[in-house]
Amino acid sequence: MQARIQEFIRQFGLLDQEHTPCGRSLPTSQAHALQILGHIGTATQRELAARLNLDESTVSRLVDQLVRLGWVDRAIDEHNRRQSRLALTAEGRAVLDDIRAASMAKFRRIRERIPPDQWDQVLDALDVLIAAIGKDANLDANPADVLTHAP
C-alpha cells in the first residue's frame, strides 16, 4: 500500500512545491486555501488551519503570502476584535476561477481514463483511504512503527 500511495503522490504531481497538480504556478497549499475561502466565504486563520489540516503557524505564513499577493483580505472581525476574518479579494477570486477551470479539466481527463464500470470502485476506495487516514491517530507519531506494522 505504501508504494502505491507514494506512486500516486508522484504521478499526481504533489511533490512539485511551485505548481498545483493541475499545472498552475502556485503552491498547492495556496490553491487549497483559496478554494476553501471561495467555498465558505470568510474564515479565521484557526478555521482555515483546521480545514487545511495544517498547524496554525504554517497557516499564518500562508495567509501572509496570500495577503501580500493581493489574493486575500484580512480584516478585524467586527464581533471579536481580537480575531481577523479572511476573505478572497477580486484578484483572489480570479485566480481561484482559473484554478477551478484547470482542476476540472485535469479531473475530466483522469475520469476519461477510468473505465465507467470501475468509477464507483475508485470513489469507494478513496473514501475508505481518506477515512482510514483521518482515524489513524498514530500516523504521524512514528513513521517507522507505522511502516513496520502495516499490512
Residue pairs with C-beta under 8 A, 6 or more apart in sequence:
1 150
1 151
2 147
2 150
5 129
9 15
12 21
13 19
13 20
13 21
13 23
14 21
14 28
17 27
17 28
18 25
18 26
18 27
19 25
19 26
20 26
20 27
20 28
20 31
20 99
20 102
20 103
21 28
21 103
21 106
22 99
22 102
22 103
22 105
22 106
23 102
23 106
24 31
24 98
24 99
24 102
26 95
26 99
29 52
29 54
29 58
29 62
30 62
30 65
30 66
30 71
31 99
32 52
33 48
33 52
33 59
33 62
33 63
33 66
33 72
34 66
34 71
34 72
34 88
34 92
34 95
34 96
34 99
35 96
35 99
35 100
36 43
36 48
36 51
36 52
37 43
37 48
37 72
37 86
37 87
37 88
37 92
38 88
38 93
38 96
38 100
40 47
40 51
41 87
42 85
42 86
42 87
43 51
43 85
43 86
44 77
44 83
44 84
44 85
44 86
45 56
45 59
45 60
45 63
45 84
45 86
46 56
48 59
48 63
48 86
49 55
49 56
49 58
49 59
52 59
52 62
54 62
63 72
63 74
63 86
66 72
66 92
67 73
67 74
69 91
70 89
70 91
70 92
71 88
71 89
71 91
71 92
71 95
72 86
72 87
72 88
72 89
72 92
73 86
73 87
73 88
73 89
74 84
74 85
74 86
75 84
75 85
75 87
76 83
76 84
76 85
77 83
77 84
77 85
88 96
111 119
114 122
133 139
136 146
138 145
138 146
139 146
